[in-house]
Amino acid sequence: MIRFIRLLAASVGALLTCARALAVIDGRDFVTPDDVKAVAVAALGHRLVLRPETYLRRISGDEVARAVIEAIPVPATAAMPVYDGRRAER
């Protein structure tokens, strides 16, 4: 799907702001890679400038962004806190 992208006019700041907001909604004060993946399509899909052949194939920016995000594995590191998916107690 990357071959369909002509230009990515994306703001990393917008992506991180959305991921931080999702973490806060979930009651956390840290962002996980899954937070970034969860908001990436909404934050980046409309910012892609696609090649002309993409429009002919009726492929949207969201579809391209989703395919690229799904192809990127979530990094695993000992430095990341373990998160079981439940909301934090307040």
GIVEN-V922023 format. One record per backbone hydrogen bond with DSSP energy under -0.5 kcal/mol. NH is the residue of the N-H (numbers start at 1). CO is the residue of the C=O. Records with the same first field share a line. If there is no record, write none. Layout:
BEGIN
NH=CO / CO
END
This chain:
BEGIN
4=1
5=2
6=49
7=49
9=7 / 47
10=8
12=10
15=11
16=12
17=13
18=14
19=15
20=16
21=17
22=18
23=19
24=20
25=21
26=22
27=24
28=23
35=32
36=32
37=33
38=34
39=35
40=36
41=37
43=39
44=40
45=41
47=44
48=44 / 45
49=7
50=48
51=4
54=51
55=51 / 52
56=52
57=53
58=55
59=54
60=58
64=60
65=61
66=62
67=63
68=64
69=65
70=66
71=67
72=68 / 69
73=71
80=77
88=26
END
